[in-house]
Amino acid sequence: MKLYEDLQVERAVALLRPLADPLSAATPAQRVSAYKYMGASLAILGARDSAVAAFSAAVARDPFLDLDPQTFTAAEREAFAQARRQTYRVAVRPVAAAVIDPRLERLPLVVVATHAGALRAELSGPGGRASLLYESGVEGARELAWAGVLDDGRLAPPGRYELLLRGQSALGGGADSARVYLDVRHQVEPLEDTLPALGPAQLLPERHPRAASTRALAGGAAVALAALAIPAVVGNSHLGGGGLAVGGAAAGLAGGGLGFLVRRAHPEIPANAAENSRRRADRARHNALVVERNAERRARTRLAIAPAAGATS
């Protein structure tokens, strides 16, 4: 590059040719740079065909490559433009890690075609679900945007995605394709848990047990026996006979019998049933609010996107 800048282009070409060799130890980026400066040097030397061939090799390896008009001459840029017209390639920049809110933001995806042609960009992910991002003509670089949703409007599920470009030259330069992979994860605010249904231990009994009527009858009988036994216990004959004692016994039996009949005919406990209904309604209102808040949190789901390698699953 220093030799090129000093216009010692013949020496520059001699050093650049070994670097451009596929068998050299140069990195892909270094090889692209070698072809670029070799093309520029050859253009200065007037070897236009060789310059176009070198530029073609450069753009075939990096379709995003361009020449800065502040640095390269018009002759160099014209040879470079011819190389782009002769060499049809499409490419997409690797996806940068990002977190986006699908309601407000978009993921930028930069694509390029070395010359005019039709381009189709499709993003496919888990389960083969796909989204068509672009289908029209492209020449040069273009920024596409993905909203993080599928074609049916649903939020893209987590998983591995493939962005596939398919291009067809408008100048008879054939077709080309390129792809890049990205991983998508969901970032959701912590969700609340709904309360479980009320269990038997949290509810009041709503019916009297069948034994309750028997206990009522037994209680009345116990009162009657006590009424008859009291005079003998206290040793007062005035309490015995058919007077107060008999009346107390009769009242006890009547009360026990009435309790028995009432419990058998009406085993429900309305107050307990009403209290249980209130408890269930409170629980249902609480859970409905939890579901509503969780839905709002899910609606605010953000997509964490990272570059990935490999094939879609």
Backbone hydrogen bonds, N-H to C=O, Kabsch-Sander energy under -0.5 kcal/mol:
donor,donor_aa,acceptor,acceptor_aa,energy
5,E,1,M,-2.5
6,D,2,K,-1.8
7,L,4,Y,-1.8
8,Q,3,L,-2.9
9,V,7,L,-1.1
12,A,8,Q,-2.0
13,V,9,V,-2.8
14,A,10,E,-1.8
15,L,11,R,-1.6
16,L,12,A,-2.2
17,R,13,V,-2.2
19,L,15,L,-0.7
20,A,16,L,-2.1
21,D,17,R,-0.9
24,S,21,D,-2.3
31,R,27,T,-2.6
32,V,28,P,-2.1
33,S,29,A,-2.2
34,A,30,Q,-2.4
35,Y,31,R,-2.4
36,K,32,V,-2.4
37,Y,33,S,-2.6
38,M,34,A,-2.1
39,G,35,Y,-2.6
40,A,36,K,-2.2
41,S,37,Y,-2.4
42,L,38,M,-2.6
43,A,39,G,-2.2
44,I,40,A,-1.8
45,L,41,S,-1.7
46,G,42,L,-0.5
46,G,43,A,-1.0
47,A,42,L,-2.1
48,R,46,G,-1.7
51,A,47,A,-2.4
52,V,48,R,-3.0
53,A,49,D,-2.2
54,A,50,S,-2.3
55,F,51,A,-2.7
56,S,52,V,-2.6
57,A,53,A,-2.0
58,A,54,A,-1.7
59,V,55,F,-2.7
60,A,56,S,-2.1
61,R,57,A,-1.0
61,R,58,A,-0.5
62,D,58,A,-1.8
65,L,62,D,-2.3
71,T,68,D,-1.9
72,F,68,D,-2.6
77,R,73,T,-2.4
78,E,74,A,-2.3
79,A,75,A,-2.0
80,F,76,E,-2.2
81,A,77,R,-2.6
82,Q,78,E,-2.2
83,A,79,A,-2.0
84,R,80,F,-2.0
85,R,81,A,-2.0
86,Q,82,Q,-1.8
87,T,83,A,-1.4
88,Y,86,Q,-0.6
89,R,87,T,-0.7
91,A,112,V,-1.9
93,R,110,V,-2.6
98,A,305,I,-2.5
100,I,303,L,-2.4
104,L,101,D,-2.0
105,E,101,D,-3.6
107,L,146,W,-3.0
109,L,144,L,-2.7
111,V,109,L,-0.6
111,V,142,R,-3.1
112,V,91,A,-2.1
113,A,140,G,-1.3
114,T,89,R,-2.3
117,G,138,V,-1.0
118,A,168,Q,-2.3
119,L,136,S,-3.4
120,R,166,R,-2.2
121,A,134,Y,-2.9
122,E,120,R,-0.5
122,E,164,L,-2.3
123,L,131,S,-3.0
124,S,122,E,-0.6
124,S,162,E,-2.5
125,G,129,R,-2.7
128,G,125,G,-1.7
129,R,126,P,-1.1
131,S,123,L,-2.7
133,L,121,A,-2.4
133,L,131,S,-0.7
134,Y,121,A,-1.6
136,S,119,L,-2.0
138,V,117,G,-2.6
140,G,113,A,-2.5
142,R,111,V,-2.9
144,L,109,L,-3.9
144,L,142,R,-0.6
146,W,107,L,-2.1
150,L,154,R,-2.9
151,D,130,A,-0.8
153,G,150,L,-2.1
156,A,148,G,-2.6
159,G,184,V,-2.3
161,Y,182,L,-3.2
162,E,124,S,-3.0
163,L,180,V,-3.2
164,L,122,E,-2.9
164,L,162,E,-0.7
165,L,163,L,-0.5
165,L,178,A,-3.5
166,R,120,R,-2.3
167,G,176,D,-3.3
168,Q,118,A,-2.4
169,S,174,G,-3.1
170,A,116,A,-2.7
176,D,167,G,-2.0
178,A,165,L,-1.7
180,V,163,L,-1.7
181,Y,308,A,-0.7
182,L,161,Y,-2.2
183,D,306,A,-3.2
184,V,159,G,-2.7
185,R,304,A,-2.2
187,Q,302,R,-2.9
188,V,186,H,-0.6
202,Q,199,G,-1.8
203,L,200,P,-1.2
208,H,267,P,-4.1
212,A,209,P,-2.1
213,S,209,P,-0.5
213,S,210,R,-0.8
214,T,210,R,-0.9
215,R,211,A,-2.4
216,A,212,A,-2.0
217,L,213,S,-2.1
218,A,214,T,-2.6
219,G,215,R,-2.4
220,G,216,A,-2.0
221,A,217,L,-2.2
222,A,218,A,-2.2
223,V,219,G,-2.1
224,A,220,G,-2.4
225,L,221,A,-2.7
226,A,222,A,-2.3
227,A,223,V,-2.4
228,L,224,A,-2.0
229,A,225,L,-2.0
230,I,226,A,-1.8
233,V,229,A,-1.9
234,V,230,I,-2.8
235,G,231,P,-1.3
236,N,231,P,-1.5
237,S,235,G,-0.6
239,L,236,N,-1.4
240,G,237,S,-1.2
243,G,240,G,-0.9
245,A,239,L,-0.8
246,V,241,G,-0.5
247,G,243,G,-2.3
248,G,244,L,-2.7
249,A,245,A,-2.5
250,A,246,V,-2.7
251,A,247,G,-2.6
252,G,248,G,-2.4
253,L,249,A,-2.6
254,A,250,A,-2.8
255,G,251,A,-2.9
256,G,252,G,-2.6
257,G,253,L,-2.7
258,L,254,A,-2.9
259,G,255,G,-2.7
260,F,256,G,-2.2
261,L,257,G,-2.5
262,V,258,L,-2.8
263,R,259,G,-2.6
264,R,260,F,-2.2
265,A,261,L,-2.6
266,H,262,V,-3.0
269,I,206,E,-2.6
273,A,269,I,-2.2
274,A,270,P,-2.6
275,E,271,A,-2.1
276,N,272,N,-2.6
277,S,273,A,-2.2
278,R,274,A,-2.1
279,R,275,E,-2.3
280,R,276,N,-2.6
281,A,277,S,-2.5
282,D,278,R,-2.4
283,R,279,R,-2.2
284,A,280,R,-2.6
285,R,281,A,-2.5
286,H,282,D,-2.3
287,N,283,R,-2.5
288,A,284,A,-2.3
289,L,285,R,-1.9
290,V,286,H,-2.0
291,V,287,N,-2.7
292,E,288,A,-2.1
293,R,289,L,-2.6
294,N,290,V,-2.7
295,A,291,V,-2.1
296,E,292,E,-1.9
297,R,293,R,-2.1
298,R,294,N,-2.6
299,A,295,A,-2.0
300,R,296,E,-0.8
300,R,297,R,-0.8
301,T,298,R,-1.8
302,R,187,Q,-2.3
303,L,100,I,-2.7
304,A,185,R,-2.8
304,A,302,R,-0.6
305,I,98,A,-3.6
305,I,303,L,-0.7
306,A,183,D,-2.1
308,A,181,Y,-2.1
